Amino acid sequence: MSTLILNVDRDNDYGEKISTVGPLVGYAECYDAAIRLASKDPEDSDSNALFGALKLYEDMRVKNEDVEICLITGDRDVGAKSDVAIGEQLDHVLSLKKFDDLILVTDGAEDDYILPLITSRIKIRYVNHVIVRHNQNIESIYYYIVKALQDKGIINKFIKTIGLVLLTYGLVSLIFIVYYAATVKNYSITPGNGAITTVVIVLGGYLVERGFEVSRRIISLLKHVHQYAQETRISFLSYVVAISLIFTGIASSLVVTVHSYTNPLNQFFVFMSLFVWWIYSAIFAREIGVALDLTVNGKTGINRILYGLMFSLALVLIVFGVINYIRFVLSYISLQSAVINLSLMIMGIVIAILSSLINKYYNDIRSVGNIEGGIESLLEEK
């Protein structure tokens, strides 16, 4: 009877900290990885779990049992991506030798997630939990909070949710404070409300940043933008113009709305009806830049861009008409204006249908051309 002793590092600490990629099969490779991780980060429970697996391997070999040990790793992006990697590595290990069952050695943090992956492939004899005993002197609230903020499993389960709740509460509270101050023309804020709102926003923002790794994503985005700007200058310039139009549209629509209307609900609808045209202008600028870039580089795809512009225009007309029809229902505009906006909405629907038919027509022509080209090349080969 052959048994596999399995240790799983779901969040890929071995890969992130010591650049070790699973699967590792055999006592020597697993022992070396455990030593290196313990030397790099003595507080990481993954190394303790692997040492527990190594100890179990030694005990079973003393009893002359046929056992093998392996370590498989997931991915930093804990979830679907890490579980796919774990499944692929486990399949590879199980293909190396016929195992009758498996012993899972774990620190208990990810049992609920990895057990179904394993039981769908092989029978589990039992699960061995390796729990590290802590010194009572260091088991403080601060220690646990710091460790929780570093544990990806806890971050995904709790930190993100708590951060979003706190940040949303803080922002809503701030909006009500500003709205109340602007309404009653009293700009004094009670120290209690101001302090609570500030603390909640800061704490929520910090937890959201830790949970979603906002700073790392921003740095990665800036690197991609820099690389993209070097590779496609025309397209990048069009994106800059599009973003500038968005901000300009917000400012322009807001100024027109505030100076021309007084009812808050009507102001909201007017702002949206004006802003959708600025959004379309931003999309138009971006697509024109992409089209110029394709033309300069001799690539195809202009038809797709034209279809996108037509369909975007149709959506803008429909949204614009719907918003203003709602204003008519609320008695903000006259029947004559409502009829005009309904006509624009119908025009948008017609343009959307036409653009879809034109796009389908060109796709059919392209498909026929590809088939004819394939037949010609096949005849030439024969």
PAVOLO-231441 format. One line per field, with one value per atom (N, C-alpha, C): residue number from 1; z, y, x. Coordinates in pm, whole numbers. Atoms other than C-alpha are relative to their C-alpha. Layout:
N
i <- [NUM,...];
w <- [Z,...];
v <- [Y,...];
u <- [X,...];
END
This chain:
382
i <- [1,1,1,2,2,2,3,3,3,4,4,4,5,5,5,6,6,6,7,7,7,8,8,8,9,9,9,10,10,10,11,11,11,12,12,12,13,13,13,14,14,14,15,15,15,16,16,16,17,17,17,18,18,18,19,19,19,20,20,20,21,21,21,22,22,22,23,23,23,24,24,24,25,25,25,26,26,26,27,27,27,28,28,28,29,29,29,30,30,30,31,31,31,32,32,32,33,33,33,34,34,34,35,35,35,36,36,36,37,37,37,38,38,38,39,39,39,40,40,40,41,41,41,42,42,42,43,43,43,44,44,44,45,45,45,46,46,46,47,47,47,48,48,48,49,49,49,50,50,50,51,51,51,52,52,52,53,53,53,54,54,54,55,55,55,56,56,56,57,57,57,58,58,58,59,59,59,60,60,60,61,61,61,62,62,62,63,63,63,64,64,64,65,65,65,66,66,66,67,67,67,68,68,68,69,69,69,70,70,70,71,71,71,72,72,72,73,73,73,74,74,74,75,75,75,76,76,76,77,77,77,78,78,78,79,79,79,80,80,80,81,81,81,82,82,82,83,83,83,84,84,84,85,85,85,86,86,86,87,87,87,88,88,88,89,89,89,90,90,90,91,91,91,92,92,92,93,93,93,94,94,94,95,95,95,96,96,96,97,97,97,98,98,98,99,99,99,100,100,100,101,101,101,102,102,102,103,103,103,104,104,104,105,105,105,106,106,106,107,107,107,108,108,108,109,109,109,110,110,110,111,111,111,112,112,112,113,113,113,114,114,114,115,115,115,116,116,116,117,117,117,118,118,118,119,119,119,120,120,120,121,121,121,122,122,122,123,123,123,124,124,124,125,125,125,126,126,126,127,127,127,128,128,128,129,129,129,130,130,130,131,131,131,132,132,132,133,133,133,134,134,134,135,135,135,136,136,136,137,137,137,138,138,138,139,139,139,140,140,140,141,141,141,142,142,142,143,143,143,144,144,144,145,145,145,146,146,146,147,147,147,148,148,148,149,149,149,150,150,150,151,151,151,152,152,152,153,153,153,154,154,154,155,155,155,156,156,156,157,157,157,158,158,158,159,159,159,160,160,160,161,161,161,162,162,162,163,163,163,164,164,164,165,165,165,166,166,166,167,167,167,168,168,168,169,169,169,170,170,170,171,171,171,172,172,172,173,173,173,174,174,174,175,175,175,176,176,176,177,177,177,178,178,178,179,179,179,180,180,180,181,181,181,182,182,182,183,183,183,184,184,184,185,185,185,186,186,186,187,187,187,188,188,188,189,189,189,190,190,190,191,191,191,192,192,192,193,193,193,194,194,194,195,195,195,196,196,196,197,197,197,198,198,198,199,199,199,200,200,200,201,201,201,202,202,202,203,203,203,204,204,204,205,205,205,206,206,206,207,207,207,208,208,208,209,209,209,210,210,210,211,211,211,212,212,212,213,213,213,214,214,214,215,215,215,216,216,216,217,217,217,218,218,218,219,219,219,220,220,220,221,221,221,222,222,222,223,223,223,224,224,224,225,225,225,226,226,226,227,227,227,228,228,228,229,229,229,230,230,230,231,231,231,232,232,232,233,233,233,234,234,234,235,235,235,236,236,236,237,237,237,238,238,238,239,239,239,240,240,240,241,241,241,242,242,242,243,243,243,244,244,244,245,245,245,246,246,246,247,247,247,248,248,248,249,249,249,250,250,250,251,251,251,252,252,252,253,253,253,254,254,254,255,255,255,256,256,256,257,257,257,258,258,258,259,259,259,260,260,260,261,261,261,262,262,262,263,263,263,264,264,264,265,265,265,266,266,266,267,267,267,268,268,268,269,269,269,270,270,270,271,271,271,272,272,272,273,273,273,274,274,274,275,275,275,276,276,276,277,277,277,278,278,278,279,279,279,280,280,280,281,281,281,282,282,282,283,283,283,284,284,284,285,285,285,286,286,286,287,287,287,288,288,288,289,289,289,290,290,290,291,291,291,292,292,292,293,293,293,294,294,294,295,295,295,296,296,296,297,297,297,298,298,298,299,299,299,300,300,300,301,301,301,302,302,302,303,303,303,304,304,304,305,305,305,306,306,306,307,307,307,308,308,308,309,309,309,310,310,310,311,311,311,312,312,312,313,313,313,314,314,314,315,315,315,316,316,316,317,317,317,318,318,318,319,319,319,320,320,320,321,321,321,322,322,322,323,323,323,324,324,324,325,325,325,326,326,326,327,327,327,328,328,328,329,329,329,330,330,330,331,331,331,332,332,332,333,333,333,334,334,334,335,335,335,336,336,336,337,337,337,338,338,338,339,339,339,340,340,340,341,341,341,342,342,342,343,343,343,344,344,344,345,345,345,346,346,346,347,347,347,348,348,348,349,349,349,350,350,350,351,351,351,352,352,352,353,353,353,354,354,354,355,355,355,356,356,356,357,357,357,358,358,358,359,359,359,360,360,360,361,361,361,362,362,362,363,363,363,364,364,364,365,365,365,366,366,366,367,367,367,368,368,368,369,369,369,370,370,370,371,371,371,372,372,372,373,373,373,374,374,374,375,375,375,376,376,376,377,377,377,378,378,378,379,379,379,380,380,380,381,381,381,382,382,382];
w <- [0,0,0,15,-114,43,-54,62,-37,31,-43,115,-101,229,-72,80,88,90,-63,203,-108,100,23,50,-26,15,-97,92,-133,-50,41,-137,-53,67,-279,74,-75,2,-42,43,-119,-129,125,-463,20,-20,-339,81,-93,-66,-35,31,-187,-144,145,-558,-27,21,-528,-61,72,-773,19,-16,-698,-133,-119,-713,33,-47,-502,52,-36,-470,59,-63,-234,126,-131,114,-14,10,6,-48,54,-201,98,-97,61,122,-116,344,-33,41,152,-7,10,80,138,-135,445,73,-64,566,-55,62,319,39,-39,401,147,-142,777,23,-13,731,-51,57,520,88,-82,739,110,-108,1073,51,-53,1154,-94,97,845,41,-43,941,-107,106,601,19,-25,692,113,-111,1020,-47,52,833,-82,80,593,88,-95,881,66,-55,1029,-97,102,701,-7,2,701,120,-121,1059,-16,22,965,-100,101,662,67,-69,885,88,-89,1136,-79,79,864,-69,61,696,102,-106,1030,14,-8,1026,-130,130,673,-87,85,513,-131,132,143,-10,0,154,-89,72,-54,49,-48,36,-114,103,-182,51,-27,-164,-131,117,-409,40,-27,-435,-90,75,-548,-69,63,-647,97,-84,-486,-6,18,-628,51,-62,-384,-49,55,-534,-116,115,-872,-60,63,-1008,81,-83,-712,3,-7,-700,-131,128,-1072,1,-7,-1013,92,-94,-714,-66,66,-915,-106,105,-1207,60,-62,-979,67,-63,-786,-104,108,-1111,-49,45,-1214,98,-101,-885,-1,0,-897,-125,123,-1252,7,-12,-1138,58,-68,-927,46,-47,-821,152,-144,-471,39,-46,-275,81,-76,-42,27,-22,84,142,-131,414,-21,17,412,130,-115,648,-23,21,695,131,-119,934,31,-27,909,-58,46,742,-125,129,401,-23,16,469,-80,65,353,-150,142,13,-75,73,-73,15,-17,61,-117,117,-226,-121,111,-477,10,-21,-324,-5,-6,-252,-137,134,-616,-81,74,-718,69,-74,-440,139,-134,-108,104,-109,202,121,-118,486,124,-107,737,-22,7,787,129,-115,1017,12,-21,1158,82,-71,1260,60,-70,1521,77,-65,1637,136,-133,2010,14,-14,2083,145,-132,2377,49,-51,2597,9,-15,2636,-126,125,2268,-58,52,2226,39,-27,2234,-114,103,2043,-120,110,1841,-88,77,1738,-94,83,1613,-112,104,1427,-113,103,1247,-83,72,1156,-89,79,1037,-126,116,804,-100,91,653,-54,42,614,-116,118,264,15,-20,369,82,-83,644,-75,79,411,-96,97,147,67,-66,401,73,-91,636,-28,7,576,-111,111,234,34,-32,357,106,-106,676,-53,58,484,-86,87,224,81,-84,494,71,-71,695,-95,95,389,-54,48,256,106,-109,595,17,-17,626,-111,113,277,1,-8,317,111,-111,653,-40,46,493,-97,96,211,72,-75,460,78,-72,663,-93,98,354,-49,49,230,105,-108,567,16,-13,590,-113,114,240,4,-3,304,102,-106,634,9,2,552,132,-126,873,-20,36,808,121,-119,1167,19,-18,1235,144,-137,1576,5,-8,1692,-2,-4,1754,-138,134,1405,-91,85,1238,31,-38,1437,-41,35,1385,-151,147,1012,-52,45,968,32,-41,1164,-83,77,981,-144,138,637,-7,2,721,23,-30,875,-114,112,593,-122,113,330,16,-25,495,-21,16,510,-146,143,149,-77,67,40,27,-32,221,-65,54,102,-151,146,-265,-57,43,-278,-102,91,-431,-46,38,-423,-101,95,-598,-137,127,-863,-72,63,-921,-61,54,-962,-125,118,-1202,-117,105,-1396,-62,52,-1425,-87,82,-1556,-135,127,-1816,-87,76,-1916,-64,54,-1957,-117,109,-2166,-121,110,-2370,-73,62,-2430,-92,84,-2571,-126,114,-2800,-99,88,-2939,40,-42,-2912,-41,47,-3119,86,-82,-2928,141,-136,-2597,9,2,-2692,-4,7,-2777,135,-134,-2431,92,-81,-2271,-33,43,-2477,53,-47,-2383,149,-144,-2010,28,-17,-2042,-31,35,-2212,110,-109,-1929,114,-110,-1663,-41,50,-1878,-3,4,-1927,137,-136,-1552,44,-43,-1486,-78,83,-1779,32,-29,-1709,138,-136,-1340,4,1,-1407,-63,67,-1654,87,-82,-1421,120,-123,-1107,-31,32,-1278,-69,78,-1478,70,-63,-1246,152,-146,-877,67,-61,-811,-2,-5,-695,-92,83,-873,-148,138,-1196,-36,23,-1162,-32,22,-1143,-142,134,-1461,-110,99,-1649,-11,0,-1546,-79,69,-1669,-150,142,-1999,-74,63,-2069,0,-16,-1945,-97,91,-2172,-134,126,-2474,14,-24,-2320,3,1,-2262,-143,140,-2630,-70,61,-2730,42,-45,-2517,-74,75,-2681,-145,139,-3025,-14,7,-2953,13,-18,-2830,-124,116,-3127,-123,111,-3378,15,-22,-3218,-31,31,-3240,-151,145,-3605,-69,57,-3687,24,-32,-3510,-89,89,-3712,-143,136,-4035,-17,7,-3960,-4,-9,-3875,-105,107,-4176,47,-53,-3965,-37,29,-4018,129,-116,-3787,-1,9,-3907,6,-1,-3965,142,-139,-3602,75,-66,-3490,-42,49,-3711,62,-65,-3572,146,-139,-3219,16,-6,-3289,-25,30,-3442,117,-110,-3159,125,-115,-2895,-17,26,-3062,24,-22,-3056,150,-144,-2683,63,-55,-2611,-32,37,-2803,82,-79,-2620,144,-139,-2277,15,-3,-2353,-8,14,-2467,123,-119,-2166,117,-111,-1917,-13,18,-2067,1,-14,-2092,148,-145,-1717,52,-40,-1677,-38,39,-1869,96,-94,-1643,133,-126,-1343,-16,29,-1508,2,7,-1554,-140,136,-1934,-65,68,-2179,-87,87,-2401,-131,126,-2709,13,-23,-2564,18,-19,-2463,-133,131,-2821,-74,65,-2951,57,-63,-2700,-30,41,-2781,-142,137,-3147,0,-11,-3051,49,-53,-2854,-109,110,-3156,-103,93,-3378,50,-57,-3141,-18,19,-3159,-145,143,-3542,-33,26,-3551,59,-63,-3310,-86,86,-3533,-129,125,-3849,21,-25,-3695,24,-23,-3581,-132,129,-3929,-87,80,-4097,51,-58,-3855,-34,36,-3918,-147,144,-4295,-28,22,-4284,61,-60,-4051,-90,93,-4295,-121,115,-4585,39,-46,-4381,18,-19,-4291,-134,133,-4656,-64,55,-4758,63,-67,-4497,-49,49,-4616,-141,137,-4982,-3,-6,-4892,47,-47,-4701,-106,109,-4994,-107,101,-5236,45,-49,-5017,6,-4,-4975,-139,138,-5355,-48,41,-5403,58,-62,-5158,-71,72,-5342,-138];
v <- [-119,0,124,-118,328,125,-119,656,124,-128,1012,97,-105,1270,134,-122,1602,123,-130,1956,104,-97,2245,141,-143,2609,77,-55,2768,140,-137,3130,18,0,3035,84,-67,3168,-51,55,2935,68,-67,3093,147,-143,3452,32,-33,3432,-64,65,3179,-50,30,3144,-150,144,2774,-32,31,2644,-148,138,2330,-65,86,2046,-44,57,1929,-141,139,1551,-58,62,1366,71,-53,1414,112,-96,1603,137,-128,1868,71,-61,1927,52,-43,1946,128,-120,2199,121,-111,2415,48,-36,2406,78,-69,2508,141,-131,2794,97,-88,2930,39,-31,2904,101,-97,3095,137,-127,3361,66,-54,3402,-100,99,3215,-5,-3,3319,-60,54,3163,-141,130,2869,-108,99,2702,-87,80,2595,-98,91,2447,-117,107,2251,-99,89,2113,-81,76,2018,-111,102,1835,-116,105,1646,-83,72,1557,-93,84,1426,-122,112,1213,-98,86,1080,-87,76,977,-110,99,803,-117,107,606,-84,79,505,-94,88,367,-124,113,144,-80,71,27,17,-27,183,65,-55,274,140,-137,653,90,-104,954,133,-132,1322,100,-104,1622,130,-134,1994,57,-68,2168,142,-141,2544,55,-65,2768,127,-127,3133,113,-119,3476,46,-36,3545,-116,112,3315,-4,17,3179,-97,89,3029,-29,17,3088,-93,85,2928,-144,134,2633,-78,65,2561,-50,41,2554,-120,112,2321,-127,117,2085,-57,46,2070,-67,60,2002,-133,126,1734,-109,98,1562,-50,39,1565,-97,87,1411,-138,129,1141,-82,73,1054,-65,55,976,-142,129,677,-29,41,479,9,-14,594,-48,51,419,103,-105,709,113,-122,1042,48,-65,1209,148,-144,1584,60,-68,1777,149,-140,2135,76,-83,2427,33,-17,2425,124,-128,2767,-12,7,2650,-134,134,2308,1,-3,2408,18,-29,2512,-110,97,2244,-143,137,1934,-49,48,1919,-27,22,1951,-136,124,1651,-121,115,1424,-35,31,1453,-80,70,1288,-126,113,1050,-4,16,909,56,-54,1093,-93,86,865,81,-93,1150,132,-132,1515,24,-26,1604,150,-144,1957,27,-41,2118,138,-125,2385,42,-50,2600,58,-54,2673,133,-132,3041,26,-49,3202,93,-80,3355,148,-140,3675,82,-77,3767,-9,14,3673,124,-126,4032,33,-42,4204,57,-60,4399,-107,107,4081,-66,67,3918,91,-92,4231,7,-7,4256,-127,127,3888,-14,8,3915,83,-87,4202,-57,63,3982,-134,130,3668,21,-23,3659,-63,62,3422,88,-90,3655,127,-121,3953,-22,27,3791,-22,32,3679,120,-100,3975,143,-135,4271,81,-72,4363,46,-32,4350,110,-100,4545,135,-125,4805,69,-59,4858,57,-48,4890,130,-121,5144,118,-109,5345,54,-44,5353,81,-74,5460,138,-127,5732,99,-88,5871,49,-40,5869,102,-95,6042,136,-126,6303,73,-61,6363,66,-58,6420,124,-117,6658,119,-108,6862,49,-38,6856,81,-73,6968,139,-130,7245,94,-84,7370,39,-28,7351,108,-95,7540,115,-106,7762,10,4,7652,-95,80,7532,-45,50,7447,-148,145,7074,-36,43,6914,-86,79,6765,-150,144,6427,-57,49,6386,8,-16,6521,-104,97,6295,-141,136,5980,-21,12,6045,-12,3,6112,-133,126,5805,-116,108,5579,0,-9,5707,-45,38,5670,-149,143,5323,-84,73,5206,6,-13,5344,-86,83,5169,-147,141,4833,-34,24,4866,-6,1,4949,-130,125,4644,-118,112,4416,-12,1,4515,36,-35,4611,114,-113,4946,60,-62,5087,-85,87,4782,3,-5,4796,132,-130,5168,2,4,5113,-86,87,4825,70,-73,5042,106,-104,5324,-59,65,5082,-41,39,4947,122,-122,5300,53,-46,5396,-87,90,5087,19,-18,5141,131,-130,5506,-9,15,5399,-80,87,5135,62,-55,5316,144,-140,5692,64,-62,5787,-46,53,5558,54,-52,5671,145,-140,6036,10,-3,5957,-34,32,5802,121,-121,6117,102,-92,6330,-45,51,6103,25,-24,6127,148,-145,6505,45,-33,6523,-42,46,6323,102,-98,6566,135,-124,6864,-10,21,6719,8,-7,6676,146,-141,7039,81,-79,7182,-32,39,6980,48,-43,7067,150,-146,7442,36,-29,7447,-39,50,7244,90,-79,7447,140,-138,7785,10,-8,7695,-61,69,7478,2,-7,7475,-130,124,7147,-106,97,6884,-120,117,6593,36,-47,6790,29,-25,6899,-129,128,6535,-51,49,6439,87,-89,6746,-27,30,6671,-128,126,6312,12,-14,6414,75,-72,6657,-83,71,6433,-118,115,6137,41,-46,6348,20,-9,6419,-139,138,6046,-48,42,5985,70,-71,6253,-62,67,6077,-133,126,5741,27,-36,5910,33,-37,6059,-122,120,5727,-88,87,5529,60,-63,5785,-20,24,5753,-143,141,5373,-22,14,5401,55,-58,5630,-91,90,5390,-123,115,5096,37,-43,5297,19,-24,5402,-131,128,5045,-101,88,4897,-117,110,4686,19,-4,4601,19,-16,4665,129,-127,4998,-23,29,4837,-19,22,4730,133,-130,5085,81,-70,5233,-56,63,4982,45,-44,5077,142,-140,5448,12,-6,5392,-53,60,5166,88,-90,5407,121,-111,5694,-41,49,5483,-7,10,5415,138,-136,5786,61,-54,5882,-63,69,5619,48,-44,5717,145,-141,6088,13,-6,6030,-51,56,5814,97,-94,6065,118,-116,6354,-38,43,6150,-13,4,6088,142,-140,6466,47,-36,6502,-62,67,6247,75,-74,6449,147,-136,6767,105,-96,6927,63,-53,6976,-14,-1,7033,-124,112,6778,8,-18,6925,-49,47,6863,-152,145,6511,-72,62,6431,0,-7,6548,-106,97,6331,-143,133,6030,-31,19,6082,-34,32,6083,-143,135,5760,-103,91,5593,0,-8,5719,-84,80,5559,-149,142,5225,-41,30,5241,-10,3,5324,-125,121,5037,-123,115,4790,2,-11,4921,-35,29,4907,-149,144,4548,-77,67,4446,20,-28,4617,-82,77,4451,-148,140,4110,-25,14,4168,-10,3,4244,-124,123,3951,-120,110,3717,4,-13,3854,-46,39,3809,-151,145,3451,-73,62,3365,15,-22,3519,-93,91,3314,-142,136,2994,-18,8,3067,0,-1,3151,-133,131,2825,-106,97,2626,18,-27,2798,-49,46,2731,-152,146,2368,-58,46,2326,22,-25,2486,-104,101,2243,-133,127,1949,6];
u <- [85,0,88,-83,153,-78,64,76,81,-62,148,-25,11,219,6,13,105,-7,6,171,-32,47,-5,26,-21,107,-90,100,-206,34,-30,-84,143,-131,258,104,-106,479,137,-129,754,46,-37,743,31,-17,714,125,-108,979,133,-127,1238,6,2,1145,3,11,1062,-136,123,804,-34,42,604,-32,-5,562,144,-126,858,-29,24,870,128,-115,1099,42,-39,1241,103,-110,1555,-49,48,1377,-91,91,1106,76,-80,1361,77,-75,1570,-92,95,1262,-44,42,1150,110,-113,1496,14,-18,1519,-112,110,1171,9,-15,1232,111,-109,1558,-43,45,1386,-105,108,1078,-32,20,1090,-144,136,730,-103,96,573,-40,50,353,16,-15,404,123,-121,757,-23,29,630,-85,84,364,81,-84,625,93,-81,851,-83,88,553,-19,13,510,128,-127,881,14,-6,856,-91,91,555,60,-67,748,105,-104,1039,-60,64,809,-57,61,631,107,-109,958,63,-52,1079,-86,93,770,-4,-12,872,-125,114,566,47,-32,573,-62,51,542,86,-71,640,-54,40,630,13,-9,561,-62,52,492,-53,54,261,-37,20,221,-111,106,-63,46,-33,-49,-28,20,-26,-145,141,-374,-85,70,-556,-144,134,-875,2,10,-951,137,-130,-601,89,-84,-424,-51,56,-663,22,-32,-612,144,-140,-236,18,-9,-279,-51,56,-500,93,-91,-254,124,-119,43,-32,38,-144,-20,16,-241,136,-135,125,64,-61,239,-66,71,-30,29,-33,74,138,-135,430,0,3,328,-142,131,22,-4,18,-81,-139,129,-355,-78,67,-430,98,-79,-301,-21,6,-222,31,-18,-267,53,-60,-40,-15,33,-156,-2,12,-161,-146,143,-542,-61,54,-577,-85,67,-699,-70,57,-858,-130,132,-1206,10,-14,-1071,73,-82,-815,-50,48,-992,-83,76,-1246,88,-91,-961,68,-74,-786,-92,91,-1083,-59,49,-1193,101,-106,-864,50,-56,-757,-61,55,-877,96,-81,-754,-11,2,-651,-37,34,-654,74,-63,-555,75,-85,-269,22,-15,-285,127,-121,43,-27,30,-36,125,-121,255,-36,21,272,73,-59,332,38,-36,502,-109,111,232,35,-39,435,-19,12,402,-141,136,35,-81,68,-80,-94,95,-358,74,-77,-103,61,-64,76,-100,99,-243,-52,46,-354,102,-104,-21,2,-1,-29,-123,123,-389,12,-16,-297,99,-96,-24,-50,54,-236,-97,83,-385,-138,130,-661,-93,81,-783,-34,25,-746,-117,106,-968,-135,126,-1228,-60,53,-1257,47,-56,-1024,-65,60,-1165,-142,139,-1525,-9,2,-1458,46,-51,-1255,-103,102,-1529,-116,111,-1797,39,-44,-1595,18,-22,-1493,-132,131,-1851,-73,64,-1985,62,-68,-1723,-31,28,-1782,-145,141,-2162,-19,9,-2125,57,-60,-1897,-92,93,-2146,-116,111,-2428,44,-51,-2212,12,-16,-2126,-136,133,-2486,-75,67,-2620,60,-65,-2362,-40,36,-2447,-147,144,-2823,-35,34,-2840,98,-102,-2541,76,-75,-2374,116,-117,-2021,81,-66,-1931,-35,18,-1885,31,-25,-1916,126,-124,-1583,-25,27,-1745,-26,30,-1890,122,-119,-1578,106,-103,-1345,-39,45,-1553,7,-2,-1591,143,-140,-1219,65,-62,-1112,-53,60,-1356,51,-50,-1245,145,-142,-875,16,-12,-916,-55,56,-1144,89,-91,-907,124,-119,-611,-30,35,-789,-29,26,-908,131,-131,-554,75,-67,-415,-70,75,-692,11,-3,-690,136,-136,-319,-3,22,-409,132,-128,-56,76,-70,89,-67,72,-184,24,-27,-124,138,-137,250,5,4,182,-67,70,-64,89,-90,188,110,-102,450,-58,64,205,-28,27,108,128,-128,474,44,-39,543,-91,95,228,27,-28,320,121,-118,657,-29,27,510,-99,103,203,-29,8,239,-132,124,-68,-117,108,-303,7,-16,-161,-45,42,-214,-153,146,-577,-62,51,-626,13,-17,-485,-108,105,-724,-136,129,-1016,-18,9,-941,-19,15,-904,-143,138,-1244,-98,86,-1401,-1,-8,-1274,-59,59,-1366,-152,145,-1714,-63,53,-1763,-12,-1,-1666,-104,91,-1864,-146,137,-2180,-44,33,-2165,-26,19,-2128,-133,127,-2419,-118,110,-2638,-26,15,-2573,-53,38,-2619,-136,124,-2931,-121,113,-3143,18,-3,-3234,-43,49,-3418,111,-112,-3159,-21,24,-3327,9,-10,-3363,146,-142,-3000,74,-65,-2895,-27,34,-3082,61,-61,-2959,149,-144,-2601,28,-23,-2629,-26,32,-2793,109,-111,-2508,128,-127,-2231,13,-9,-2321,62,-60,-2221,151,-145,-1882,63,-51,-1841,17,-11,-1913,116,-113,-1664,133,-123,-1400,19,-9,-1483,39,-31,-1470,148,-141,-1127,90,-82,-990,-4,11,-1124,69,-69,-991,151,-143,-647,40,-27,-664,-2,9,-772,124,-123,-478,120,-111,-242,-3,12,-377,40,-33,-344,150,-145,15,77,-70,118,-47,47,-68,-81,81,-304,-146,143,-670,-79,86,-963,-78,72,-1106,-151,144,-1448,-53,41,-1463,-11,3,-1384,-122,118,-1656,-127,116,-1905,-10,0,-1800,-48,43,-1849,-150,143,-2195,-83,76,-2308,7,-12,-2174,-92,90,-2363,-145,136,-2679,-31,22,-2638,-17,9,-2582,-137,131,-2896,-112,103,-3102,1,-11,-2971,-46,39,-3014,-152,145,-3373,-72,64,-3461,7,-17,-3319,-96,87,-3511,-148,139,-3831,-38,24,-3797,-23,21,-3766,-141,138,-4095,-101,90,-4265,-3,-8,-4146,-38,49,-4283,110,-110,-3943,12,-5,-3976,-137,129,-4262,-19,32,-4436,77,-73,-4271,144,-138,-3924,3,5,-4029,-12,15,-4136,133,-131,-3798,94,-90,-3615,-42,45,-3833,46,-49,-3741,148,-143,-3372,20,-11,-3424,-30,33,-3593,112,-112,-3311,118,-109,-3061,-24,32,-3243,23,-19,-3242,149,-144,-2869,64,-55,-2795,-29,36,-2983,80,-75,-2816,147,-141,-2469,23,-13,-2528,-11,15,-2649,124,-121,-2350,118,-110,-2109,-13,23,-2268,31,-26,-2248,150,-144,-1876,65,-53,-1811,-26,31,-1987,91,-91,-1781,141,-134,-1463,10,-1,-1560,5,-3,-1631,138,-133,-1300,103,-93,-1114,-17,25,-1282,55,-50,-1203,152,-146,-844,56,-46,-810,-12,18,-949,107,-103,-710,137,-132,-408,7,1,-515,19,-16,-545,143,-137,-206,96,-86,-47,-12,18,-202,64];
END
